[in-house]
Amino acid sequence: MQSMNRGRRRRVFGMLAALALCLGVAACGSSKSTTTLTIGGWGGVIDEATQKSYLNQFDAENHVKSQFSDAPGVQLARVEAQNMAHQIQWDAVDSLDGGSAFTLYAKGQLAPLPASLKASFEQQLGAQKVTPFGFSHGSLGDVIVCNMDKMKSCPATMAQFYDTKAFPQQRMFGGIEPIEAITTAEVAAGMPISQPATTPVDVKAVIKTLEGLKPQIKVFWQSGDQQQQIMRSGQVPLGIMWSDRAYQLISQGVKLKVVWTGGAYEPSYWAVVKGAHGSEAATKLLSFIASHPKSEAKWAEIVHDSVPNPAALTYLPGSIASQLADNPVNLKQLATPNFLWYAQHSNELNTAYENFLRG
């Protein structure tokens, strides 16, 4: 009897030990734990689109729990602050603007892509969409927009937009993101659109070009909402706008004409934060996005900003595909800013542009 009791006790203890072990893992019967992935995002509709288009499927397939830490417009400052505090809290950034992305990479705060992964992205997306740290996503164009209820004709080139004699009407122009603004000035002064991406910026020359336009600039906008308010109200009849915001107004019945010729390409980027605890999962997420054009198309249809995989265009209605900056028809008309130069000279250009705005 004592031997049987000891045997029963051993079996009971064994069952209790197995139960304790089961409770100690993420799911009973599974050896895989869940990884938390924190993404520096924009909030609102962009987070919603990213969740629906990418994260729901990616998380389920990779035992990941993604969450957003939103910092619209101040992603660069947040990553820099985390580095200064030696506490990296983000694993990836969603659609980080080009100037900020290249600046952070130059400071060693974005993780470089492994060579094999970079080559894979270039094959899937095209070399123009890929950088040493990530790929473009959520991109748009800084384009010429005219209210055709107020204008008889619209400038057909950036040189014409800067020609205040041929087009004396008051304008609106960007009061933020100087690297895109000065790229339009370079093109207006005669630089071929293929050259700004690799040409060092002549700051004095571009400010001089901008000074010639300034008397006709009534408003220096600070946001997309302000752009739309100004154009909708008829406060000015033409200006430089973000392409997505212009097409939103057109869909609401505002009679606008959009001219891509000589505009500035304004890419944003998915990237992994250097030193992130979840860098492996974040890198997998980038690979997932790049290789799922249907998911990219779903994202673009929600947000109306551009996505990098050319195949995504085939899954979109033609009316939407024609509005995207990465559509080859539009992209070949845009000048890409020299973000590499800007990363090394941002203080110089930012100061010069602030002085231009205030002067």
NUFITOR-353075 format. One record per residue (C-alpha): residue number from 1; residue in one letter; chain; x, y, z. Coordinates in steps of 0.05 Angstrom, whole numbers, padded with zeros to 5 digits, m for minus. Layout:
> NUM:a:A:X:Y:Z $
...
END
This chain:
> 1:m:A:00000:00000:00000 $
> 2:q:A:00056:00048:00018 $
> 3:s:A:00090:00034:m00049 $
> 4:m:A:00025:00047:m00087 $
> 5:n:A:00014:00113:m00049 $
> 6:r:A:00085:00135:m00065 $
> 7:g:A:00072:00119:m00139 $
> 8:r:A:00008:00159:m00139 $
> 9:r:A:00043:00218:m00105 $
> 10:r:A:00097:00216:m00158 $
> 11:r:A:00045:00218:m00213 $
> 12:v:A:00008:00276:m00179 $
> 13:f:A:00073:00315:m00170 $
> 14:g:A:00090:00301:m00243 $
> 15:m:A:00023:00327:m00267 $
> 16:l:A:00030:00390:m00224 $
> 17:a:A:00100:00403:m00251 $
> 18:a:A:00075:00396:m00323 $
> 19:l:A:00018:00444:m00308 $
> 20:a:A:00066:00495:m00279 $
> 21:l:A:00111:00490:m00340 $
> 22:c:A:00051:00498:m00386 $
> 23:l:A:00029:00561:m00350 $
> 24:g:A:00099:00590:m00357 $
> 25:v:A:00099:00592:m00433 $
> 26:a:A:00057:00637:m00479 $
> 27:a:A:00009:00581:m00498 $
> 28:c:A:00002:00512:m00469 $
> 29:g:A:00030:00460:m00516 $
> 30:s:A:00072:00512:m00555 $
> 31:s:A:00145:00529:m00546 $
> 32:k:A:00138:00595:m00584 $
> 33:s:A:00132:00660:m00545 $
> 34:t:A:00101:00725:m00569 $
> 35:t:A:00147:00782:m00588 $
> 36:t:A:00124:00854:m00577 $
> 37:l:A:00140:00901:m00634 $
> 38:t:A:00135:00976:m00622 $
> 39:i:A:00127:01020:m00683 $
> 40:g:A:00137:01095:m00685 $
> 41:g:A:00075:01116:m00723 $
> 42:w:A:00032:01174:m00745 $
> 43:g:A:m00034:01158:m00712 $
> 44:g:A:m00103:01163:m00741 $
> 45:v:A:m00118:01134:m00809 $
> 46:i:A:m00046:01114:m00823 $
> 47:d:A:m00042:01070:m00762 $
> 48:e:A:m00110:01040:m00780 $
> 49:a:A:m00087:01025:m00851 $
> 50:t:A:m00021:00995:m00827 $
> 51:q:A:m00058:00951:m00777 $
> 52:k:A:m00110:00926:m00828 $
> 53:s:A:m00063:00919:m00887 $
> 54:y:A:m00002:00890:m00855 $
> 55:l:A:m00001:00877:m00780 $
> 56:n:A:m00062:00833:m00771 $
> 57:q:A:m00034:00781:m00818 $
> 58:f:A:00040:00791:m00800 $
> 59:d:A:00028:00785:m00725 $
> 60:a:A:m00014:00722:m00732 $
> 61:e:A:00038:00688:m00776 $
> 62:n:A:00099:00707:m00736 $
> 63:h:A:00076:00705:m00663 $
> 64:v:A:00084:00780:m00657 $
> 65:k:A:00042:00832:m00619 $
> 66:s:A:00052:00899:m00654 $
> 67:q:A:00035:00964:m00621 $
> 68:f:A:00041:01037:m00641 $
> 69:s:A:00076:01094:m00606 $
> 70:d:A:00051:01154:m00645 $
> 71:a:A:00094:01216:m00656 $
> 72:p:A:00066:01251:m00718 $
> 73:g:A:00118:01298:m00747 $
> 74:v:A:00168:01287:m00690 $
> 75:q:A:00193:01217:m00703 $
> 76:l:A:00264:01242:m00713 $
> 77:a:A:00264:01277:m00645 $
> 78:r:A:00237:01216:m00610 $
> 79:v:A:00289:01169:m00639 $
> 80:e:A:00344:01219:m00621 $
> 81:a:A:00317:01225:m00550 $
> 82:q:A:00316:01150:m00542 $
> 83:n:A:00389:01146:m00564 $
> 84:m:A:00410:01202:m00517 $
> 85:a:A:00377:01166:m00459 $
> 86:h:A:00406:01099:m00481 $
> 87:q:A:00336:01071:m00479 $
> 88:i:A:00313:01048:m00548 $
> 89:q:A:00238:01039:m00542 $
> 90:w:A:00218:01035:m00616 $
> 91:d:A:00234:00976:m00661 $
> 92:a:A:00213:01006:m00728 $
> 93:v:A:00186:01071:m00758 $
> 94:d:A:00127:01074:m00805 $
> 95:s:A:00134:01122:m00864 $
> 96:l:A:00189:01166:m00835 $
> 97:d:A:00198:01229:m00878 $
> 98:g:A:00259:01228:m00923 $
> 99:g:A:00298:01285:m00890 $
> 100:s:A:00290:01254:m00821 $
> 101:a:A:00306:01184:m00845 $
> 102:f:A:00371:01202:m00879 $
> 103:t:A:00391:01246:m00820 $
> 104:l:A:00379:01190:m00770 $
> 105:y:A:00417:01141:m00813 $
> 106:a:A:00476:01189:m00819 $
> 107:k:A:00478:01193:m00743 $
> 108:g:A:00479:01117:m00738 $
> 109:q:A:00409:01112:m00708 $
> 110:l:A:00376:01070:m00762 $
> 111:a:A:00398:00998:m00774 $
> 112:p:A:00431:00984:m00841 $
> 113:l:A:00399:00931:m00884 $
> 114:p:A:00437:00866:m00892 $
> 115:a:A:00467:00864:m00961 $
> 116:s:A:00425:00804:m00983 $
> 117:l:A:00360:00836:m00959 $
> 118:k:A:00377:00902:m00993 $
> 119:a:A:00389:00865:m01058 $
> 120:s:A:00322:00829:m01049 $
> 121:f:A:00286:00894:m01038 $
> 122:e:A:00318:00924:m01100 $
> 123:q:A:00295:00865:m01142 $
> 124:q:A:00224:00869:m01115 $
> 125:l:A:00215:00944:m01112 $
> 126:g:A:00267:00975:m01158 $
> 127:a:A:00332:01007:m01136 $
> 128:q:A:00303:01078:m01134 $
> 129:k:A:00256:01057:m01077 $
> 130:v:A:00311:01026:m01034 $
> 131:t:A:00361:01059:m00987 $
> 132:p:A:00416:01030:m00944 $
> 133:f:A:00366:01029:m00886 $
> 134:g:A:00297:01013:m00915 $
> 135:f:A:00249:01029:m00972 $
> 136:s:A:00201:01084:m00990 $
> 137:h:A:00129:01079:m00967 $
> 138:g:A:00074:01130:m00959 $
> 139:s:A:00107:01176:m01010 $
> 140:l:A:00077:01235:m01047 $
> 141:g:A:00095:01292:m01093 $
> 142:d:A:00101:01367:m01079 $
> 143:v:A:00063:01387:m01142 $
> 144:i:A:00035:01449:m01176 $
> 145:v:A:m00040:01456:m01163 $
> 146:c:A:m00088:01506:m01194 $
> 147:n:A:m00160:01522:m01177 $
> 148:m:A:m00190:01523:m01247 $
> 149:d:A:m00250:01563:m01224 $
> 150:k:A:m00201:01619:m01211 $
> 151:m:A:m00149:01608:m01266 $
> 152:k:A:m00155:01609:m01342 $
> 153:s:A:m00091:01568:m01349 $
> 154:c:A:m00043:01532:m01302 $
> 155:p:A:00033:01532:m01303 $
> 156:a:A:00056:01471:m01341 $
> 157:t:A:00126:01469:m01312 $
> 158:m:A:00161:01490:m01247 $
> 159:a:A:00196:01546:m01285 $
> 160:q:A:00128:01574:m01304 $
> 161:f:A:00104:01569:m01232 $
> 162:y:A:00163:01612:m01211 $
> 163:d:A:00150:01661:m01268 $
> 164:t:A:00111:01716:m01232 $
> 165:k:A:00103:01758:m01296 $
> 166:a:A:00069:01703:m01335 $
> 167:f:A:00029:01681:m01274 $
> 168:p:A:00022:01742:m01227 $
> 169:q:A:m00030:01709:m01182 $
> 170:q:A:m00016:01700:m01108 $
> 171:r:A:00008:01632:m01087 $
> 172:m:A:00016:01586:m01027 $
> 173:f:A:00082:01551:m01014 $
> 174:g:A:00113:01504:m00964 $
> 175:g:A:00134:01534:m00898 $
> 176:i:A:00163:01468:m00873 $
> 177:e:A:00209:01413:m00901 $
> 178:p:A:00258:01459:m00936 $
> 179:i:A:00294:01404:m00975 $
> 180:e:A:00232:01393:m01018 $
> 181:a:A:00219:01467:m01026 $
> 182:i:A:00289:01483:m01050 $
> 183:t:A:00287:01424:m01098 $
> 184:t:A:00230:01459:m01135 $
> 185:a:A:00274:01522:m01138 $
> 186:e:A:00332:01482:m01168 $
> 187:v:A:00286:01455:m01222 $
> 188:a:A:00255:01523:m01235 $
> 189:a:A:00325:01551:m01245 $
> 190:g:A:00339:01501:m01300 $
> 191:m:A:00368:01439:m01266 $
> 192:p:A:00345:01375:m01301 $
> 193:i:A:00301:01333:m01255 $
> 194:s:A:00352:01276:m01256 $
> 195:q:A:00406:01319:m01222 $
> 196:p:A:00381:01346:m01155 $
> 197:a:A:00387:01277:m01122 $
> 198:t:A:00463:01276:m01131 $
> 199:t:A:00480:01351:m01135 $
> 200:p:A:00503:01389:m01073 $
> 201:v:A:00455:01445:m01058 $
> 202:d:A:00479:01515:m01074 $
> 203:v:A:00442:01547:m01015 $
> 204:k:A:00454:01620:m01036 $
> 205:a:A:00430:01606:m01107 $
> 206:v:A:00365:01571:m01087 $
> 207:i:A:00348:01624:m01035 $
> 208:k:A:00358:01677:m01088 $
> 209:t:A:00310:01639:m01134 $
> 210:l:A:00260:01634:m01077 $
> 211:e:A:00267:01709:m01062 $
> 212:g:A:00243:01723:m01133 $
> 213:l:A:00179:01683:m01119 $
> 214:k:A:00166:01708:m01049 $
> 215:p:A:00128:01773:m01066 $
> 216:q:A:00073:01730:m01095 $
> 217:i:A:00070:01680:m01038 $
> 218:k:A:00011:01698:m00994 $
> 219:v:A:00013:01638:m00948 $
> 220:f:A:00069:01592:m00925 $
> 221:w:A:00030:01531:m00905 $
> 222:q:A:00048:01488:m00845 $
> 223:s:A:00005:01426:m00855 $
> 224:g:A:m00037:01387:m00904 $
> 225:d:A:m00101:01410:m00871 $
> 226:q:A:m00081:01482:m00881 $
> 227:q:A:m00065:01469:m00955 $
> 228:q:A:m00135:01443:m00965 $
> 229:q:A:m00169:01498:m00927 $
> 230:i:A:m00133:01552:m00967 $
> 231:m:A:m00147:01520:m01035 $
> 232:r:A:m00219:01502:m01018 $
> 233:s:A:m00234:01573:m00995 $
> 234:g:A:m00203:01604:m01057 $
> 235:q:A:m00156:01646:m01014 $
> 236:v:A:m00104:01634:m01068 $
> 237:p:A:m00115:01605:m01138 $
> 238:l:A:m00050:01565:m01144 $
> 239:g:A:00006:01536:m01102 $
> 240:i:A:00050:01478:m01085 $
> 241:m:A:00011:01422:m01051 $
> 242:w:A:00021:01351:m01028 $
> 243:s:A:m00008:01308:m01084 $
> 244:d:A:m00051:01266:m01038 $
> 245:r:A:m00084:01328:m01007 $
> 246:a:A:m00098:01356:m01076 $
> 247:y:A:m00133:01293:m01100 $
> 248:q:A:m00173:01290:m01036 $
> 249:l:A:m00201:01359:m01054 $
> 250:i:A:m00216:01337:m01125 $
> 251:s:A:m00255:01278:m01098 $
> 252:q:A:m00296:01328:m01058 $
> 253:g:A:m00314:01367:m01120 $
> 254:v:A:m00262:01423:m01119 $
> 255:k:A:m00242:01438:m01191 $
> 256:l:A:m00166:01430:m01186 $
> 257:k:A:m00113:01415:m01238 $
> 258:v:A:m00051:01377:m01214 $
> 259:v:A:00015:01385:m01251 $
> 260:w:A:00069:01335:m01234 $
> 261:t:A:00122:01363:m01282 $
> 262:g:A:00182:01389:m01243 $
> 263:g:A:00152:01374:m01175 $
> 264:a:A:00192:01346:m01116 $
> 265:y:A:00188:01273:m01097 $
> 266:e:A:00174:01267:m01023 $
> 267:p:A:00187:01196:m01001 $
> 268:s:A:00177:01168:m00932 $
> 269:y:A:00210:01104:m00907 $
> 270:w:A:00200:01041:m00867 $
> 271:a:A:00263:01029:m00826 $
> 272:v:A:00288:00991:m00765 $
> 273:v:A:00315:01030:m00706 $
> 274:k:A:00387:01011:m00691 $
> 275:g:A:00395:00976:m00624 $
> 276:a:A:00322:00957:m00621 $
> 277:h:A:00305:00896:m00578 $
> 278:g:A:00256:00872:m00631 $
> 279:s:A:00301:00885:m00691 $
> 280:e:A:00294:00814:m00718 $
> 281:a:A:00218:00818:m00718 $
> 282:a:A:00221:00889:m00747 $
> 283:t:A:00265:00866:m00804 $
> 284:k:A:00216:00809:m00818 $
> 285:l:A:00160:00861:m00820 $
> 286:l:A:00196:00901:m00873 $
> 287:s:A:00206:00838:m00914 $
> 288:f:A:00132:00822:m00907 $
> 289:i:A:00110:00891:m00931 $
> 290:a:A:00157:00891:m00991 $
> 291:s:A:00134:00823:m01014 $
> 292:h:A:00059:00833:m01007 $
> 293:p:A:00035:00879:m01063 $
> 294:k:A:m00038:00864:m01050 $
> 295:s:A:m00029:00888:m00978 $
> 296:e:A:00007:00950:m01003 $
> 297:a:A:m00051:00964:m01051 $
> 298:k:A:m00100:00958:m00993 $
> 299:w:A:m00058:01008:m00953 $
> 300:a:A:m00055:01057:m01012 $
> 301:e:A:m00129:01053:m01024 $
> 302:i:A:m00143:01073:m00952 $
> 303:v:A:m00090:01128:m00945 $
> 304:h:A:m00082:01151:m01019 $
> 305:d:A:m00007:01155:m01010 $
> 306:s:A:00042:01116:m01051 $
> 307:v:A:00071:01047:m01039 $
> 308:p:A:00136:01018:m01068 $
> 309:n:A:00120:00951:m01100 $
> 310:p:A:00103:00963:m01175 $
> 311:a:A:00056:00904:m01173 $
> 312:a:A:00012:00940:m01122 $
> 313:l:A:m00012:00986:m01177 $
> 314:t:A:m00045:00928:m01213 $
> 315:y:A:m00089:00914:m01153 $
> 316:l:A:m00114:00986:m01149 $
> 317:p:A:m00170:01021:m01186 $
> 318:g:A:m00140:01061:m01242 $
> 319:s:A:m00167:01125:m01213 $
> 320:i:A:m00125:01115:m01150 $
> 321:a:A:m00063:01086:m01184 $
> 322:s:A:m00058:01148:m01228 $
> 323:q:A:m00054:01193:m01167 $
> 324:l:A:00006:01159:m01133 $
> 325:a:A:00076:01188:m01134 $
> 326:d:A:00107:01119:m01147 $
> 327:n:A:00066:01109:m01209 $
> 328:p:A:00120:01109:m01263 $
> 329:v:A:00082:01161:m01304 $
> 330:n:A:00085:01210:m01245 $
> 331:l:A:00152:01189:m01216 $
> 332:k:A:00191:01204:m01279 $
> 333:q:A:00166:01276:m01276 $
> 334:l:A:00191:01288:m01205 $
> 335:a:A:00258:01310:m01180 $
> 336:t:A:00285:01273:m01119 $
> 337:p:A:00319:01318:m01067 $
> 338:n:A:00391:01306:m01046 $
> 339:f:A:00375:01274:m00979 $
> 340:l:A:00447:01251:m00969 $
> 341:w:A:00471:01323:m00974 $
> 342:y:A:00415:01346:m00929 $
> 343:a:A:00434:01296:m00875 $
> 344:q:A:00502:01329:m00870 $
> 345:h:A:00479:01402:m00879 $
> 346:s:A:00409:01404:m00848 $
> 347:n:A:00427:01459:m00798 $
> 348:e:A:00455:01503:m00854 $
> 349:l:A:00394:01495:m00898 $
> 350:n:A:00343:01499:m00842 $
> 351:t:A:00374:01563:m00817 $
> 352:a:A:00376:01594:m00887 $
> 353:y:A:00304:01575:m00900 $
> 354:e:A:00280:01602:m00833 $
> 355:n:A:00315:01668:m00849 $
> 356:f:A:00281:01668:m00918 $
> 357:l:A:00213:01658:m00886 $
> 358:r:A:00223:01713:m00835 $
> 359:g:A:00258:01763:m00880 $
END
